[in-house]
Amino acid sequence: MTRFPEAVSRLAREESGRVLALLTHRFGDLGLADDAVQDALVSALSWESVPDNPAAWLYTVAHNRAIDLLRREAAARRRLLRAAPELTTPPPPNEEEPMIVEHSPVGDEQLRLMLLCCHPALDRDTQIALTLRLVGGLTTTEIAAAFLVAEPTLAQRIVRAKRKIRAAGIPLSIPAELGDRLHTLLTVLYLIFNEGYLARASEGHRLALMDDAVRLTESTDALTPGHAEVEGLLALELFTRARTAARFDAEGEIVLLEHQDRSRWSLSDITRADAALSSALSRMEPGPFQLHALIASRHAHAATPAGTDWPTIAALYRQLAQMDRSPVVALNRAVAVAMAEGPDAGLALLDEVTGLEEYHLYWAARGELLRRAGRNDEEVRSALLRARELAANPVERRHLDRLL
């Protein structure tokens, strides 16, 4: 039985991605590094006491485990060579060359590994899922929730991707041009940030995950100066992070946007976000992350909930829906239209949304709009009960309990 489940869980969430990146850089083998990290985390389940520096412990144990695995592989190869030399083939001449290009400008190992996982040989959804799992420190459950797919389906996708990388010998090299991988990378960073902000399965925020996403987005911005969508994503993250201090009350319960103490919002984050968004918009290259950031800026600069420019936000969501057909965007647009034009207008749009039957925020929004429209209590209660059933975050479940 695990003696320190929370400590081991925190180690896996917050440090495994960074350690995996360092070991992949060190050994040039993604599969080996992942196996070593997972073995080390299993070892952590038998801790007698929590180490003073759990991250250093994880790196050391995983590093030693990787060396053990390499030694076993080398010994097995020597035994095979002695027993059946006709079954072996000599290694190619360049086998000893490092698989990671050391002169790459990518200095952040996590960002480097993200780019490696975003190889065009993998389909886009698989790139994102693999990167979130290996680098972002997200669990299969969390990634499945972000993709709105069943957990076994997501797990199989990740396993197949790792096998394909190993079988195809996909090199761990950094492309000279990031263009073919940049959009996937930005999507991954956005999902990592959202997981930190929403903390689907834990109390409060996961601040380290949010900060990692911001840092990696800043690193990406430094690598691709003048890219409007990178700046748009950075602005979106900063506008959103600015609200974290006001999002929970002293008892740890969630505070909705309309009830937050706006004096607690981070002016420094908002100022930095304004600068990034202004730079992005000046390039006249519109994109979805810039529209998301524009929407966030309208919230950030509303002095009071009543002062929120909902008509403009609804119009921005209409533009965003033309670029991004995601049902989540359609859901957010319906809520914005409800705030601008009334709950019945929002419900009409919500009735057109498909694919969110297992998404708790869809049912929470539906219950709230039904309540505002004055529908019967049983209809409202049914929607909120469904949201309560699907919600994984304990804080959100308690909020829904209060509404019920």
Number of C-alpha atoms within 10 A of each C-alpha: 6 13 14 15 14 10 17 21 14 14 18 22 19 20 21 27 26 22 26 30 23 20 23 23 22 14 17 20 20 23 14 20 27 22 16 25 25 17 16 23 19 13 14 26 16 14 15 10 9 13 13 8 8 16 16 13 15 26 21 15 17 27 22 14 20 23 15 13 16 14 12 12 12 12 12 11 13 14 12 14 14 10 10 10 12 9 8 12 8 6 8 7 7 8 8 8 9 16 19 20 16 12 8 12 11 18 12 16 20 24 22 23 26 27 22 21 29 25 22 12 13 16 11 16 16 20 25 24 27 28 27 24 19 24 26 28 23 25 15 20 17 19 25 18 18 16 15 15 13 14 16 11 11 21 18 10 16 22 12 14 19 16 12 14 19 15 9 9 10 14 17 22 18 20 14 8 9 14 11 12 19 17 15 22 25 21 15 24 30 21 22 26 26 21 24 23 22 17 21 22 15 14 15 21 19 20 17 15 24 25 17 19 26 23 16 22 24 16 15 23 18 13 14 16 10 14 16 25 25 27 28 28 30 31 33 27 28 26 31 24 23 21 23 16 16 20 22 17 12 7 6 11 16 19 14 11 13 12 12 19 15 21 11 13 20 19 15 12 17 24 15 15 28 21 12 22 27 17 17 25 18 11 12 9 11 15 19 18 25 26 23 20 26 24 22 20 21 16 21 22 14 13 11 14 14 9 11 18 17 21 15 16 24 22 16 17 27 18 15 22 19 12 14 15 10 14 17 18 19 22 25 19 24 29 27 25 26 24 19 19 14 15 23 17 18 25 21 13 17 23 11 11 18 12 11 14 14 17 17 22 21 23 24 22 21 26 25 18 24 21 16 14 16 12 12 10 12 9 13 21 17 15 21 25 20 19 25 23 14 17 22 17 16 17 20 24 18 15 15 17 12 8 13 15
